[in-house]
């Protein structure tokens, strides 16, 4: 593990994910990340339909009051899905696990639920307002990070290239 994580003279860990020293961490990452997004959107859509069905019956029980939840249902399902999967022990959504990638903090630690929730909010805001710029940023940096990854200090890497136990 000493070849992966270094400590500077200040005692702060050095940047762990070096694309020059460990190019296998970033091979095929854009394609894998895109496919993971498609899988996760399908899963969130399925969960949304289940939740919408439950909200329908809640609305019947509350004489229509529960139907107001439809206004925030998609966002709530997506936020909870991301917070509990990306912020979970595997530090990856099911789509990311299927594609063999995971998100880490810039210094190597796994993600946590609050960071995962902030990540999905930053993702949706950045693609809503800066779509072309978000994609250009990924093409111009060697770690293939998107704008919201840079802002939040996260890195998406290939899981199989990570050292065991990390």
Steps between C-alpha positions, in 0.01 A plus 500: 500500500799729540536520122146637470462736792776739588524747785652840456718680754188670639347160583226544239455215255619567148273464199432127467372458146783584263398447137863477388612245760170306497334535158296184560287696750363716219484267196158502332359715776284734290323214326451306826372806677249572222369143505478506881291817473259328259462201736447726801238712320310180419521389863389839631213491250392159630518618860309814402216292356480295820502816711240664273273201550542533878435875486182435300361288781625746760308769314185289516543455875561871558218617268744634241746671734768234449500560125696820555802274550505446123661844462818385675481125452749461211760720670450328837534151352816596306653674803432210736616243243830681454556580867454141612679327211781737402542596865492137615783261579578421134516871409315426177145490368377166363566628147854596597558157659371334184751701296785439746552858616472681830528851639770598745607822664813656350713353779362145475221472756160365406199726454243555776123568468510881535773528238307267269188717536704814431657322202165422336371853564816653354475262204143599415573870547815487287340313211194724518693822462840407355449187286763565231753629753455195726590269213795711386644495853502118488687501171766744622610348829707186537284347776189525278315687774184696435448851634306390807772243582760776504285731713427227756848344501397158371653262247332212319735207440494141378432276802712212373809723481476604867725323747322239713366627832453859385 
